[in-house]
């Protein structure tokens, strides 16, 4: 079975909303298996994330307030890809804004769909190494409530297993980076 693109046939546009970070639509579709129905989809430009690791082997994460879950999640730095940027430019900016670090070495880890049941968003993951703490970090976005957290890989894995509130993109990105962490 192929995992390539198989676009559905658009039968009717039903609802469309253009938001600040993403769009939302409900469309009448005919799927490749010929089933017809109405499907909701969040249209998102994509995101970029970094798995930053200090020269001492600590992972750099953020504890960030997320209104949708009404609490704070442990995450790797990430951000939405702006229309004027590519994924790499986005994550270079975001790592500085969110953590106050910059990286000299970057490894492209690939991309993955974040929530394909209702969104077309892909996350582009990068390993960021040879980190340097910025003397004067850029100002964080006004709507961000972020605390920088340093953890060993073992501490991060324990946080994931214990259900401490680690988001899915960070778990996926970490396991994409894990083969590179012991080099």
N, C-alpha and C positions, 0 to 999 in steps of 0.2 A: 504494500500500500504506500502510495506517495505521500510525503509530508509537504509537498509544494503548494502553491497558491491554487485555490479553487473558488474563485469569487461566486457568490450567489447571484441570481438574476434579480435585479431591482424591479419590483412590480409597481410600487407606489411609495412615494415619500409621504409619511404621515405627520411627523412632528419634528421640529428642529429648534434647538436652542443654542445660541453662541454664548459661551461663558468666558470668564477671564483667563482660565488655564486650560480649558478643554470645551468641546462641544458635545451635545447630546442629541441623538436622533432615534426615532422609532420608524422603522420601515417595514413595508410588506415585502417579503422576499420569497423566492423559490430557491431552496438549497440544492446542492449538487445531487442529493438523493431524491429530488422532486417534491419534497415536503414543502408546503407553503404555510406561511404564518407571519405574525408581526414580531420583530426582534428589536430590542433596545440595544444601543451601542454608545459608549463614550468614545468620542474621537479625540485622541490625544497626540500631541506632536512628538512624544517620546521623552525619555529621561536618560540622564547619565549619572552613574554612581562610581565612587572610588572606594577601594579597600586600601586605605593608607596604613603603612607600617613604618614605625620609627626605626632608626638605626639600632635601637635597643631591643627590637622585636615586639614592641607594643602596637596593638591595633588602635587607630584613632577613630572613635565613634562619636556620635552626638546623641544626647537624650533630648528629644524634641517633643513639644506639646503638639498633639494632633486633635483638632476639634472633632473630627468624625468619630473617633473612638473615645473621646472625652478623657484623654489622659496622655501620658508621656510614653514614647516608644524609644527603644535603643535602636539606632540606625547608623549605617555608614553614610557619609556625606553624599548628597545627591541633589539633583535639580532638574527642572523641566527645560528641555532644549528650546531656546528662543528661536524665532524665525530667522534671525541674522547669524545664528551659530550652528556649528556641527556639534556632535556629542563630545568630542575631545575638548573643544573650546569651552563648552558648558561646564564640564567637570573641573577643568583647570580654574575657572572662576569660582565655582561653588566650593571647592575644597578650601580655598583661601578665605572666602566669606564665612563659611560655617565653622571652620576649625582653627583658622589662623596659621595654618601650615601651607607651604608650597612643596612641590615634589620636583626633583630633577630627572627621575627615571619613571617612565610609564610603560605598562604592558597592557595591551588590548586583550581582554579576556573573552570578548564576544558579546552577544546580545541574547535576550530572552523575553518572551511575552510575559507581561506582569499579571494580567487577569483576563485571559482570552475568552472567558464566558460572557463578558460584557464590555470589554474595552479592546481597542486596537493598539494600545500602548506597548512599546518595546523599551526595555531598559538596556543601555549600553554600559558594560562593566569594565573597569580599568583597575589594575593594581598600581598603586602610587608608592614609590620607594625613594630613598635618599631624601627624606623629608627635612625641611628646615623650618623652624619657627619664625614667623614674620615679626619684625620689630614693631611694625604698625599694620595690623591686619585691616582689610577693608571693612567698612561698616556692614553689619548684618541687615537683611531686609527687615523693615518695621514689623511685619507680620510673623516673624520667626521668634520663637522662644526656645533657645538652644543652650545646652550645657555640654562642653567637650568632656569626653570620658576616654581614658586610656585603659586598655585591658590586654592581657596576654591572650593568645589564641585559646588556651585552655579555659580561661575565665569566660571568654565569649561563648564557647561551646557549652559550658555549664549554664550560662544565662539562657541559651536557646532551649536546652533540655528541660530546664526548670520552669519554662513558661514565663520568664520575666518580662515579656512584652518586647520581643525583637521582631521587627517587621520582616515580611517574606522576602523582599528584594535583598535585604541584608544577609539573610540566611543563604539565599541562592548565590549571591555574589561572593560570599565567604567561601563556599564550597567550590566555586570556579577558581578562586585564588589559592586555595589550600595547597595544591601541588607546588606552587611557587614559594610558599612561605618557609620551607625547610631548606631552600637552596642558599 
